[in-house]
């Protein structure tokens, strides 16, 4: 192992240890806070899912914009599409949060079905509203940019199915 790798590994270990010590020292020895994604509280779980979905979507948009390396002529088209997508995503998030059941209640199968229907209807409306801006943006992209734009992105931000499903020996 080269000296540089050893130094980098030691620095990473030191950073992780410092973070762990700071977290332990900051807790004051009290019991840890409950995880925000509690399996025992359906309302909290649903609220967290609404917020997490919105946050991940925003992250994927930022990643894609950086990856595309847009030209000055393409940037206004991207901005218009991003604004349309963001408006739809914000409405979806607000609708999702409005549907969160009161704390301590268990949603019924009918409640869950109604929620899914509302979310799907909102998603279709968002897609339809953003479609003209998407078509204009897509038409302006180079073939290489289109290839990057067309690759599906998983929830963890990696593009393509191979990152999650390929055997360890497969070349990436």
ABEGO torsion letter per residue (X at the ends): XBAAAAAAAAAAAAAAAAAAAAAAAAAGGBBBBBBABBAABAAAAAAAAAAAAAAAAAAAAAAAAAAAGBBAAAAAAAAAAAAAAAAAAAAAAAAAAAABBBBGBBBBAAAAAAAAAAAAAAAAAAAAAAAAAAAAAAAABBAAAAAAAABBBBAAGBBEAAAAABBAABBX
